[in-house]
Amino acid sequence: PQRIAAAFAQVWSISDSRLTTSYDARGAVSVCPITCEGFEEPVMLEDGSVYEQNAVLDWLRSHDVAPCTNVLVHHKVVLKLTPLKSIVEHLLLATPKPRLERAVTDAAAAIAGESHDVVCILKNLRNLTASLADGDSELERWRGLVSQADLVLQDMRRCLDAASTLSVQRVCRTFLAQSSLRIRQDRQKQEMAGSALQLQSRSRTFLAQQYLDIASRRRRQAELAASERCKVVARTFAAKLWLLHVRNLRRRCQLSKQLVVACRGSHRNGILELIR
């Protein structure tokens, strides 16, 4: 309550049951510390200072401290003073002029008069005494209301702190959930990448094995073809040798026959010579 009252005093002052613009000792109107201009939508920050609403909200988007006091701001919630101004003005208009004020005015007028009527002075004295008693009871009632308002304000602050704590917890849970989700996605990507590498490695191994099998088959086919060619060449060579051997045998047979014939002829000639 004291901070709110001080904030009101920075912007407005009470004049004839109305709230009017407050002026300093030099007669200058109160201005926003950020914009250095008069207030249009004054708001109170946590440190008790009053600022223009748009200016301080822009400041709080990029800062965590109050503009004037440089005090750490625990929550970036501002209190609008314009609605409270309407409530206070309505309260001032609905409240009649205090009885004590009238009694003091009448007593002062009676004392200032020249007649000094004892009856009038006694009457004003009774009214002033009764007004003082009523004022004391009213003051006690207002003190009770102020204490009650202070308790309500403390409860509101506790609720606000609890709400802020819950908001921070929700933000932390959301951040942790997003972080865990990103970690899972990264792990899945790594596992997929590892699986792809394994698949590529197995594919390369399979293709290399297939290539080796094809190469070995072609080598075997080439060896078989070479062996077949060697067999054909060997058979051809053996056939040629057989032909040469047959020809030599035939020549030998012919030579043997010629030799036999020659021997027979020479033998006949020898016998004939002997007979002669």
LINZI-V528038 format. One record per residue. N is the residue number from 0. RES is the residue in one letter. OMEGA is omega in degrees with one decimal (NA if undefined). Layout:
n:N res:RES omega:OMEGA
n:N res:RES omega:OMEGA
This chain:
n:0 res:P omega:-179.8
n:1 res:Q omega:179.5
n:2 res:R omega:179.2
n:3 res:I omega:178.3
n:4 res:A omega:178.0
n:5 res:A omega:177.4
n:6 res:A omega:176.4
n:7 res:F omega:-179.0
n:8 res:A omega:177.7
n:9 res:Q omega:-173.2
n:10 res:V omega:-173.7
n:11 res:W omega:173.5
n:12 res:S omega:-177.9
n:13 res:I omega:178.3
n:14 res:S omega:176.7
n:15 res:D omega:177.5
n:16 res:S omega:177.2
n:17 res:R omega:174.6
n:18 res:L omega:179.8
n:19 res:T omega:-179.0
n:20 res:T omega:-178.3
n:21 res:S omega:178.4
n:22 res:Y omega:178.0
n:23 res:D omega:-176.9
n:24 res:A omega:179.4
n:25 res:R omega:180.0
n:26 res:G omega:-179.9
n:27 res:A omega:179.3
n:28 res:V omega:178.2
n:29 res:S omega:-177.8
n:30 res:V omega:176.3
n:31 res:C omega:179.7
n:32 res:P omega:-178.1
n:33 res:I omega:-176.5
n:34 res:T omega:-176.4
n:35 res:C omega:177.1
n:36 res:E omega:179.7
n:37 res:G omega:-176.2
n:38 res:F omega:170.6
n:39 res:E omega:175.6
n:40 res:E omega:-177.4
n:41 res:P omega:176.8
n:42 res:V omega:179.4
n:43 res:M omega:177.9
n:44 res:L omega:-176.2
n:45 res:E omega:-178.7
n:46 res:D omega:179.0
n:47 res:G omega:179.5
n:48 res:S omega:-177.6
n:49 res:V omega:-179.1
n:50 res:Y omega:171.0
n:51 res:E omega:-170.6
n:52 res:Q omega:-176.5
n:53 res:N omega:-177.8
n:54 res:A omega:-177.5
n:55 res:V omega:176.4
n:56 res:L omega:174.8
n:57 res:D omega:178.4
n:58 res:W omega:-175.7
n:59 res:L omega:178.4
n:60 res:R omega:-176.6
n:61 res:S omega:-179.5
n:62 res:H omega:177.7
n:63 res:D omega:179.9
n:64 res:V omega:178.4
n:65 res:A omega:-176.4
n:66 res:P omega:-174.3
n:67 res:C omega:-174.0
n:68 res:T omega:-178.5
n:69 res:N omega:178.0
n:70 res:V omega:179.9
n:71 res:L omega:179.7
n:72 res:V omega:-177.7
n:73 res:H omega:175.6
n:74 res:H omega:-174.7
n:75 res:K omega:177.9
n:76 res:V omega:-179.7
n:77 res:V omega:-179.8
n:78 res:L omega:178.3
n:79 res:K omega:-178.2
n:80 res:L omega:-177.7
n:81 res:T omega:176.2
n:82 res:P omega:177.7
n:83 res:L omega:177.0
n:84 res:K omega:178.8
n:85 res:S omega:-179.8
n:86 res:I omega:-179.0
n:87 res:V omega:178.2
n:88 res:E omega:177.1
n:89 res:H omega:178.6
n:90 res:L omega:179.7
n:91 res:L omega:179.4
n:92 res:L omega:-178.4
n:93 res:A omega:-178.6
n:94 res:T omega:178.3
n:95 res:P omega:-179.7
n:96 res:K omega:-174.6
n:97 res:P omega:179.3
n:98 res:R omega:-179.0
n:99 res:L omega:179.5
n:100 res:E omega:178.3
n:101 res:R omega:-179.7
n:102 res:A omega:178.5
n:103 res:V omega:179.7
n:104 res:T omega:179.9
n:105 res:D omega:179.9
n:106 res:A omega:178.2
n:107 res:A omega:178.9
n:108 res:A omega:179.5
n:109 res:A omega:179.6
n:110 res:I omega:-178.3
n:111 res:A omega:-179.4
n:112 res:G omega:-178.4
n:113 res:E omega:-175.4
n:114 res:S omega:-177.1
n:115 res:H omega:179.2
n:116 res:D omega:-176.6
n:117 res:V omega:-179.2
n:118 res:V omega:-179.9
n:119 res:C omega:179.5
n:120 res:I omega:177.9
n:121 res:L omega:178.5
n:122 res:K omega:179.0
n:123 res:N omega:178.0
n:124 res:L omega:177.5
n:125 res:R omega:179.2
n:126 res:N omega:179.9
n:127 res:L omega:178.6
n:128 res:T omega:178.4
n:129 res:A omega:179.8
n:130 res:S omega:176.9
n:131 res:L omega:178.4
n:132 res:A omega:177.7
n:133 res:D omega:178.7
n:134 res:G omega:177.6
n:135 res:D omega:178.9
n:136 res:S omega:178.1
n:137 res:E omega:178.0
n:138 res:L omega:177.4
n:139 res:E omega:178.9
n:140 res:R omega:179.2
n:141 res:W omega:176.5
n:142 res:R omega:176.0
n:143 res:G omega:177.8
n:144 res:L omega:178.3
n:145 res:V omega:177.6
n:146 res:S omega:179.1
n:147 res:Q omega:177.8
n:148 res:A omega:177.5
n:149 res:D omega:177.5
n:150 res:L omega:178.4
n:151 res:V omega:178.8
n:152 res:L omega:177.1
n:153 res:Q omega:177.5
n:154 res:D omega:177.9
n:155 res:M omega:178.1
n:156 res:R omega:176.8
n:157 res:R omega:177.9
n:158 res:C omega:179.1
n:159 res:L omega:177.0
n:160 res:D omega:178.5
n:161 res:A omega:178.6
n:162 res:A omega:177.9
n:163 res:S omega:177.9
n:164 res:T omega:178.0
n:165 res:L omega:178.8
n:166 res:S omega:178.6
n:167 res:V omega:178.2
n:168 res:Q omega:178.2
n:169 res:R omega:178.7
n:170 res:V omega:178.7
n:171 res:C omega:178.4
n:172 res:R omega:178.1
n:173 res:T omega:179.4
n:174 res:F omega:179.3
n:175 res:L omega:178.4
n:176 res:A omega:178.4
n:177 res:Q omega:179.0
n:178 res:S omega:178.6
n:179 res:S omega:178.0
n:180 res:L omega:177.7
n:181 res:R omega:179.0
n:182 res:I omega:177.5
n:183 res:R omega:178.6
n:184 res:Q omega:178.1
n:185 res:D omega:178.3
n:186 res:R omega:177.6
n:187 res:Q omega:177.9
n:188 res:K omega:178.6
n:189 res:Q omega:178.5
n:190 res:E omega:177.8
n:191 res:M omega:178.4
n:192 res:A omega:177.4
n:193 res:G omega:177.9
n:194 res:S omega:178.8
n:195 res:A omega:177.9
n:196 res:L omega:177.2
n:197 res:Q omega:178.3
n:198 res:L omega:177.0
n:199 res:Q omega:179.8
n:200 res:S omega:178.6
n:201 res:R omega:178.2
n:202 res:S omega:178.7
n:203 res:R omega:178.0
n:204 res:T omega:179.1
n:205 res:F omega:179.4
n:206 res:L omega:178.1
n:207 res:A omega:177.7
n:208 res:Q omega:176.7
n:209 res:Q omega:178.9
n:210 res:Y omega:178.6
n:211 res:L omega:177.9
n:212 res:D omega:179.1
n:213 res:I omega:179.7
n:214 res:A omega:179.2
n:215 res:S omega:176.9
n:216 res:R omega:178.9
n:217 res:R omega:177.8
n:218 res:R omega:178.7
n:219 res:R omega:178.2
n:220 res:Q omega:178.6
n:221 res:A omega:178.7
n:222 res:E omega:178.6
n:223 res:L omega:178.8
n:224 res:A omega:179.1
n:225 res:A omega:179.1
n:226 res:S omega:177.3
n:227 res:E omega:178.7
n:228 res:R omega:177.8
n:229 res:C omega:178.2
n:230 res:K omega:179.5
n:231 res:V omega:179.4
n:232 res:V omega:-179.8
n:233 res:A omega:178.9
n:234 res:R omega:179.3
n:235 res:T omega:-180.0
n:236 res:F omega:178.5
n:237 res:A omega:178.4
n:238 res:A omega:178.3
n:239 res:K omega:177.6
n:240 res:L omega:179.2
n:241 res:W omega:177.6
n:242 res:L omega:178.1
n:243 res:L omega:-179.8
n:244 res:H omega:179.0
n:245 res:V omega:179.2
n:246 res:R omega:179.3
n:247 res:N omega:178.6
n:248 res:L omega:178.9
n:249 res:R omega:179.2
n:250 res:R omega:179.6
n:251 res:R omega:178.4
n:252 res:C omega:179.5
n:253 res:Q omega:179.5
n:254 res:L omega:-179.4
n:255 res:S omega:179.2
n:256 res:K omega:178.6
n:257 res:Q omega:180.0
n:258 res:L omega:179.5
n:259 res:V omega:179.4
n:260 res:V omega:-178.8
n:261 res:A omega:179.7
n:262 res:C omega:179.4
n:263 res:R omega:-179.8
n:264 res:G omega:-179.4
n:265 res:S omega:179.3
n:266 res:H omega:178.2
n:267 res:R omega:-179.6
n:268 res:N omega:179.1
n:269 res:G omega:-178.7
n:270 res:I omega:-179.6
n:271 res:L omega:179.4
n:272 res:E omega:177.6
n:273 res:L omega:-179.4
n:274 res:I omega:179.3
n:275 res:R omega:NA
